[in-house]
Amino acid sequence: MTQIFEQVAHRIARDDEPLTEADLDDIRAAGSKAAEQGMTAGEAVDLYLTTATEAWDTPPRGAPQQPTGRTVLTAIRAAVPVLVQGYSSAGQSLIRQEETARLEFIDDLLRGDADVAGMVQRAEPFGLDLSATHQVVLAGPRSGGPVDERDESALTRAVVDRYGERDVLVTTRAGYVVAVVPSETDGGDVDEPARRLHDVLRRSSPRKSWRVAVGRRYPGAYGVARSYRQAREAMTLAERLHPDDDMVQTRDVLIYRVLGRDRVALADLVETVLTPLAQARGGAEPLLDTLDAYIAAGEVSTEAARRLHVSVRTVTYRLAKITALTGYDPAIPIQRLTLQAALIGARLLPWPDPGQPDPQLP
């Protein structure tokens, strides 16, 4: 790069003529090289001016005379914009390359790339120590529009303020803001990062209603992918089973994960227990809603009626209908457990509406 500047400056000093197109192309290439070497634009311009000044102070042997001031100023005026242009173009290209590499790395990290050693090396430029323990926090708007750059920026600032710039990663994926954060301890509250970041999003985007979930803590590159899958599973379960909840408690989804492990058995349970409810007038949904409210109310019919905005008589009638059609009585604990497991399965599959998309159960 310095050699290019010297060659151009010596030619001007020798010929006392303006820069040619070839000179400008060389200077533009030098600007690109400066960006690739990590110099600032100001440093590249200063290097050009310093080199040119030294060359014009000591013109090459054979030069007829010292170049005129007009020639020098004209050369500087022509060269500096071209130098900065070459620098900017290369800088933008490097930024695009870095962003592409970053996106590819994040995709492989969250998917769980099999090349663990390669992932560890690729993580270093992004400040991630994949030998450490991490967990993944997932945030998605329940209302108020999709995730935007402002949401990601707000969460990035919150993560950096809380955990520092090293060993963290914030991005967007599938309509969610994803934060990879270091685990401070193997014990304690696993939901603490989710709670903290939910408060930040609620303050920074008051027009949006957020739902936040978190995966458990795991070490290594596979640990990040595993925690991410758990956070996604928690989101899916919450959207289907608890649509009004802002915060998905990790312990609250454990039973749903257990039930969802064997999909064939779960579908068989739902079909066997709940199919008779479809014979009821109005379909199965009112009966399922009543059963859900009754269980949530601690098997208290008056509280279930209040939650459903119906009379107590309606609740008792529907519960009796469930018993008559299915053969399971919600008042008997073991039979109520069967009905409750079938009810959860119906929300997960979903049932009885086969037209809904089939969620990715854990």
C-alpha positions as CSV (number, residue, x, y, z in Angstrom):
1,M,0.0,0.0,0.0
2,T,2.8,2.5,0.9
3,Q,4.6,1.4,-2.3
4,I,1.5,2.3,-4.4
5,F,1.4,5.8,-2.8
6,E,5.2,6.3,-3.4
7,Q,4.9,5.2,-7.1
8,V,2.0,7.6,-7.7
9,A,3.7,10.5,-5.9
10,H,7.1,9.9,-7.7
11,R,5.4,9.9,-11.1
12,I,3.6,13.2,-10.3
13,A,6.9,14.7,-9.1
14,R,8.7,13.5,-12.2
15,D,6.1,14.5,-14.8
16,D,4.4,17.4,-13.0
17,E,1.1,16.2,-14.4
18,P,-2.4,15.4,-12.9
19,L,-3.3,11.9,-11.8
20,T,-4.3,9.5,-14.5
21,E,-7.2,7.0,-14.4
22,A,-4.6,4.3,-13.7
23,D,-3.3,6.3,-10.8
24,L,-6.7,6.6,-9.3
25,D,-7.4,2.9,-9.7
26,D,-4.2,2.2,-7.8
27,I,-5.2,4.6,-5.0
28,R,-8.7,3.1,-4.9
29,A,-7.1,-0.4,-4.5
30,A,-4.8,0.9,-1.8
31,G,-7.9,2.2,0.1
32,S,-9.4,-1.2,-0.1
33,K,-6.2,-2.8,1.2
34,A,-6.2,-0.4,4.1
35,A,-9.7,-1.5,5.1
36,E,-8.7,-5.1,4.9
37,Q,-5.7,-4.5,7.1
38,G,-7.8,-2.9,9.8
39,M,-6.7,0.7,9.4
40,T,-9.2,3.5,9.9
41,A,-10.0,5.8,6.9
42,G,-8.2,8.7,8.7
43,E,-5.1,6.6,9.0
44,A,-5.2,5.6,5.4
45,V,-5.5,9.3,4.3
46,D,-2.7,10.3,6.7
47,L,-0.4,7.6,5.3
48,Y,-1.1,8.8,1.7
49,L,-0.4,12.5,2.6
50,T,2.8,11.6,4.5
51,T,4.1,9.4,1.7
52,A,3.2,12.0,-1.0
53,T,4.8,14.8,1.0
54,E,8.1,12.9,1.4
55,A,8.1,12.0,-2.3
56,W,7.5,15.6,-3.5
57,D,10.1,16.9,-1.0
58,T,12.7,14.7,-2.6
59,P,11.7,14.3,-6.3
60,P,13.2,11.3,-8.1
61,R,16.4,11.7,-10.1
62,G,15.7,12.9,-13.5
63,A,12.7,15.1,-12.5
64,P,13.1,18.5,-14.3
65,Q,12.0,20.5,-11.4
66,Q,10.0,20.5,-8.1
67,P,6.3,19.9,-9.0
68,T,4.2,23.0,-8.7
69,G,1.9,23.6,-5.8
70,R,-1.1,23.5,-8.1
71,T,-0.1,20.0,-9.3
72,V,0.3,18.8,-5.8
73,L,-3.0,20.2,-4.5
74,T,-4.8,18.9,-7.6
75,A,-3.4,15.4,-7.0
76,I,-4.4,15.4,-3.4
77,R,-7.9,16.7,-4.1
78,A,-8.4,14.0,-6.7
79,A,-6.8,11.2,-4.7
80,V,-8.3,11.5,-1.3
81,P,-12.0,11.0,-2.3
82,V,-11.0,8.0,-4.4
83,L,-8.9,6.6,-1.5
84,V,-11.9,6.9,0.9
85,Q,-14.2,5.4,-1.7
86,G,-12.0,2.4,-2.0
87,Y,-11.8,2.1,1.8
88,S,-15.6,2.4,2.2
89,S,-16.4,-0.1,-0.5
90,A,-14.0,-2.7,1.0
91,G,-15.3,-1.9,4.5
92,Q,-18.9,-2.5,3.5
93,S,-17.9,-5.7,1.8
94,L,-16.1,-6.8,5.0
95,I,-19.2,-6.0,7.0
96,R,-21.4,-8.0,4.8
97,Q,-19.0,-10.9,4.9
98,E,-18.8,-10.7,8.7
99,E,-22.6,-10.5,9.0
100,T,-22.9,-13.5,6.7
101,A,-20.4,-15.5,8.8
102,R,-22.2,-14.4,11.9
103,L,-25.6,-15.6,10.6
104,E,-24.2,-18.9,9.5
105,F,-22.5,-19.4,12.8
106,I,-25.7,-18.6,14.7
107,D,-27.7,-21.1,12.5
108,D,-25.2,-23.8,13.1
109,L,-24.9,-23.1,16.8
110,L,-28.7,-23.1,17.5
111,R,-29.2,-26.2,15.3
112,G,-26.4,-28.1,17.0
113,D,-23.7,-28.5,14.4
114,A,-21.8,-31.8,14.7
115,D,-18.4,-30.2,14.2
116,V,-17.8,-29.2,17.8
117,A,-14.2,-28.3,17.4
118,G,-15.0,-26.1,14.4
119,M,-17.8,-24.4,16.3
120,V,-15.5,-23.6,19.2
121,Q,-13.0,-21.9,16.8
122,R,-15.8,-20.0,15.0
123,A,-17.2,-18.8,18.3
124,E,-14.0,-17.0,19.3
125,P,-14.4,-13.9,17.0
126,F,-17.9,-13.4,18.5
127,G,-16.7,-13.5,22.0
128,L,-18.3,-16.9,23.0
129,D,-16.5,-19.4,25.1
130,L,-18.4,-22.6,24.2
131,S,-16.5,-24.6,26.8
132,A,-18.6,-22.7,29.4
133,T,-22.2,-23.1,30.5
134,H,-24.9,-21.1,28.8
135,Q,-28.7,-20.9,28.6
136,V,-31.0,-19.4,26.0
137,V,-33.7,-16.9,26.6
138,L,-36.5,-16.5,24.0
139,A,-38.8,-13.5,23.7
140,G,-41.7,-13.0,21.4
141,P,-44.5,-10.4,21.2
142,R,-48.0,-11.6,22.1
143,S,-49.4,-8.5,20.7
144,G,-48.3,-5.2,19.2
145,G,-46.6,-6.3,16.0
146,P,-43.5,-8.4,15.1
147,V,-40.0,-8.2,16.5
148,D,-38.0,-5.3,15.1
149,E,-34.5,-3.9,15.3
150,R,-35.4,-1.7,18.2
151,D,-36.4,-4.7,20.3
152,E,-33.2,-6.5,19.4
153,S,-31.2,-3.4,20.3
154,A,-33.0,-3.0,23.6
155,L,-32.4,-6.6,24.6
156,T,-28.7,-6.4,23.4
157,R,-28.1,-3.4,25.7
158,A,-29.8,-5.2,28.6
159,V,-27.7,-8.3,28.1
160,V,-24.5,-6.4,27.8
161,D,-25.3,-4.3,30.9
162,R,-26.1,-7.5,32.9
163,Y,-23.5,-9.9,31.6
164,G,-20.8,-7.8,29.8
165,E,-19.8,-7.8,26.2
166,R,-18.1,-11.2,26.3
167,D,-19.8,-14.6,26.2
168,V,-23.2,-13.3,25.1
169,L,-25.1,-13.3,21.8
170,V,-28.4,-11.7,20.8
171,T,-30.2,-12.2,17.5
172,T,-33.6,-12.8,16.0
173,R,-34.9,-16.1,14.8
174,A,-38.4,-17.3,13.6
175,G,-40.1,-14.2,15.0
176,Y,-38.3,-14.3,18.4
177,V,-35.5,-12.4,20.0
178,V,-32.9,-15.0,21.0
179,A,-30.3,-14.3,23.8
180,V,-27.5,-16.7,24.6
181,V,-26.3,-15.7,28.1
182,P,-23.6,-17.2,30.4
183,S,-24.8,-19.2,33.4
184,E,-23.5,-17.7,36.7
185,T,-24.1,-20.8,38.7
186,D,-25.4,-24.3,38.4
187,G,-27.9,-23.7,41.1
188,G,-30.4,-21.0,41.8
189,D,-33.3,-19.8,39.8
190,V,-33.2,-21.0,36.2
191,D,-35.8,-18.5,35.2
192,E,-34.0,-15.4,36.5
193,P,-32.5,-14.3,33.1
194,A,-35.9,-14.6,31.5
195,R,-37.6,-12.5,34.2
196,R,-34.9,-9.8,34.0
197,L,-35.0,-9.5,30.2
198,H,-38.8,-9.5,30.2
199,D,-38.8,-6.5,32.4
200,V,-36.4,-4.7,30.0
201,L,-38.6,-5.5,27.0
202,R,-41.7,-4.4,28.8
203,R,-40.1,-1.0,29.5
204,S,-38.5,-0.5,26.1
205,S,-41.6,-1.6,24.1
206,P,-44.6,-0.7,26.2
207,R,-47.0,-1.0,23.3
208,K,-46.1,-4.7,22.9
209,S,-47.1,-7.5,25.2
210,W,-44.2,-10.0,25.5
211,R,-44.0,-13.7,26.3
212,V,-40.6,-14.9,27.5
213,A,-39.3,-18.5,27.9
214,V,-35.9,-19.9,28.9
215,G,-34.0,-23.2,28.4
216,R,-32.0,-24.8,31.1
217,R,-28.3,-24.4,31.7
218,Y,-25.9,-26.7,29.7
219,P,-22.2,-26.7,29.0
220,G,-20.6,-26.8,25.5
221,A,-21.8,-26.1,22.0
222,Y,-24.4,-28.8,22.1
223,G,-25.7,-27.2,25.4
224,V,-26.6,-24.0,23.6
225,A,-28.6,-25.9,21.0
226,R,-30.3,-28.0,23.7
227,S,-31.2,-24.9,25.7
228,Y,-32.6,-23.2,22.6
229,R,-34.8,-26.2,21.7
230,Q,-36.2,-26.3,25.3
231,A,-37.0,-22.5,25.1
232,R,-38.7,-23.1,21.7
233,E,-40.7,-26.0,23.1
234,A,-41.7,-23.9,26.1
235,M,-42.9,-21.2,23.8
236,T,-45.0,-23.6,21.7
237,L,-46.5,-25.2,24.8
238,A,-47.3,-21.8,26.3
239,E,-48.9,-20.5,23.1
240,R,-51.2,-23.5,22.9
241,L,-51.9,-24.1,26.6
242,H,-51.4,-20.8,28.4
243,P,-51.9,-18.0,25.8
244,D,-52.4,-15.3,28.4
245,D,-49.1,-15.9,30.3
246,D,-46.3,-13.5,29.9
247,M,-43.6,-15.6,31.5
248,V,-43.2,-19.3,30.9
249,Q,-42.0,-20.9,34.1
250,T,-39.6,-23.8,33.3
251,R,-41.0,-26.1,36.0
252,D,-44.5,-25.5,34.6
253,V,-43.8,-27.1,31.3
254,L,-42.1,-30.3,32.6
255,I,-45.3,-32.3,32.8
256,Y,-46.2,-31.3,29.2
257,R,-42.8,-32.4,28.0
258,V,-43.3,-35.8,29.7
259,L,-46.8,-36.2,28.2
260,G,-45.5,-35.2,24.7
261,R,-42.6,-37.7,24.6
262,D,-44.8,-40.5,23.3
263,R,-47.1,-39.0,20.7
264,V,-48.6,-42.2,19.6
265,A,-49.7,-43.1,23.2
266,L,-50.9,-39.5,23.8
267,A,-53.0,-39.6,20.6
268,D,-54.4,-43.0,21.6
269,L,-55.3,-41.6,25.1
270,V,-57.1,-38.5,23.6
271,E,-59.0,-40.5,21.1
272,T,-60.0,-43.2,23.5
273,V,-61.1,-40.9,26.3
274,L,-62.4,-37.8,24.6
275,T,-63.9,-39.0,21.3
276,P,-67.3,-39.7,22.9
277,L,-67.6,-35.9,23.8
278,A,-67.9,-35.1,20.1
279,Q,-71.4,-36.6,20.3
280,A,-72.6,-33.9,22.6
281,R,-74.8,-31.1,21.3
282,G,-72.5,-28.2,20.5
283,G,-69.5,-30.4,20.2
284,A,-66.7,-31.3,22.6
285,E,-65.2,-27.8,23.1
286,P,-67.6,-26.5,25.7
287,L,-67.2,-29.6,27.7
288,L,-63.4,-29.4,27.5
289,D,-63.5,-25.8,28.6
290,T,-65.6,-26.7,31.5
291,L,-63.4,-29.5,32.5
292,D,-60.3,-27.3,32.2
293,A,-61.9,-24.5,34.4
294,Y,-63.1,-27.1,37.0
295,I,-59.7,-28.6,37.4
296,A,-58.0,-25.1,37.5
297,A,-60.5,-24.0,40.2
298,G,-59.5,-26.8,42.5
299,E,-62.6,-28.9,41.6
300,V,-64.9,-26.2,43.0
301,S,-68.0,-25.8,40.7
302,T,-68.9,-22.3,41.9
303,E,-65.4,-21.0,41.0
304,A,-65.4,-22.8,37.7
305,A,-68.8,-21.2,36.9
306,R,-67.5,-17.7,37.8
307,R,-64.5,-18.2,35.5
308,L,-66.7,-19.4,32.6
309,H,-69.4,-16.8,33.2
310,V,-72.1,-19.4,33.3
311,S,-74.3,-20.7,36.1
312,V,-73.3,-23.4,38.6
313,R,-76.1,-25.6,37.2
314,T,-74.5,-25.4,33.8
315,V,-71.2,-26.5,35.1
316,T,-72.6,-29.5,37.0
317,Y,-74.7,-30.5,34.0
318,R,-71.6,-30.5,31.8
319,L,-69.5,-32.4,34.2
320,A,-72.3,-35.0,34.5
321,K,-72.4,-35.1,30.7
322,I,-68.6,-35.8,30.6
323,T,-69.0,-38.7,33.0
324,A,-71.9,-40.1,31.0
325,L,-70.1,-40.0,27.7
326,T,-66.6,-41.0,28.7
327,G,-67.2,-43.2,31.7
328,Y,-64.7,-41.1,33.7
329,D,-65.9,-39.0,36.7
330,P,-64.0,-35.7,37.4
331,A,-64.9,-36.1,41.1
332,I,-62.8,-39.3,41.4
333,P,-59.1,-38.4,41.6
334,I,-57.7,-41.2,39.5
335,Q,-60.4,-40.7,36.8
336,R,-59.9,-36.9,37.0
337,L,-56.2,-37.5,36.3
338,T,-57.0,-39.5,33.2
339,L,-59.4,-36.8,32.0
340,Q,-56.8,-34.1,32.7
341,A,-54.0,-35.9,30.8
342,A,-56.4,-36.4,27.9
343,L,-57.3,-32.7,28.0
344,I,-53.7,-31.6,27.9
345,G,-53.1,-34.0,25.0
346,A,-56.1,-32.5,23.2
347,R,-54.5,-29.0,23.5
348,L,-51.1,-30.3,22.4
349,L,-52.1,-32.3,19.3
350,P,-54.5,-30.4,18.7
351,W,-57.8,-32.2,19.0
352,P,-60.6,-32.3,17.8
353,D,-59.5,-29.7,15.1
354,P,-57.2,-31.5,12.6
355,G,-57.0,-28.3,10.5
356,Q,-54.7,-26.6,13.0
357,P,-51.0,-26.8,12.4
358,D,-49.3,-29.7,14.2
359,P,-46.9,-28.1,16.7
360,Q,-43.4,-29.5,17.3
361,L,-43.8,-31.2,20.6
362,P,-40.8,-32.0,22.7
